[in-house]
């Protein structure tokens, strides 16, 4: 195909109800943001103006499909057209933009956040979701008890984890088929099975 690079991968099991596509840094609002952070500029790549980008989600293919990005450095925001993007060593992305043509320009963008418009995101596939879509969803157990609200989604490697809070109580819910029984993003509701150890 986001925070942003391979088609979305299933998490934990083939039947898992989610895939990590975009990994926004700080998205705790229920409403989808207009822009998502998908990485950060690490510096120049070579002498021709290419950029090295450290993606927030190394498993996403977003950069391969993005046509426009916005770079945010200090208070300055500037939109750029993406000419090419490819993987390089160390989990980095080599990014070529239409108006960055030398290493000095590229180095001047070091530390910039790479943002992408929500409209640029490819649609999530069946049983997949973007992290920001889960944030703000109410989580209930299969017996009807309310567990809380998703405040963030963490990527742990093996599978994603929903951070669910109810007041001061925090519950970590793994995004695996044995636990996530229903996810209705339009209704802002996720139903989970209280497997042993979940509520301890």
Protein Blocks (a to p, Z undefined) as FASTA:
>chain_A
ZZceajdddehiaklcbdcfbdcfblcbfbdcfbdcfbdcfbdedjnopacdddfblmbc
klmmpcbdcddehjbccddddfbdcddehhiacdddfklcbfklmmmmgoiacdddfklp
ccddehiacfklmgopacddfkopafbdcfbdcdehjaccddddehjbccdddddfklmm
bdcfknopacddddehklZZ
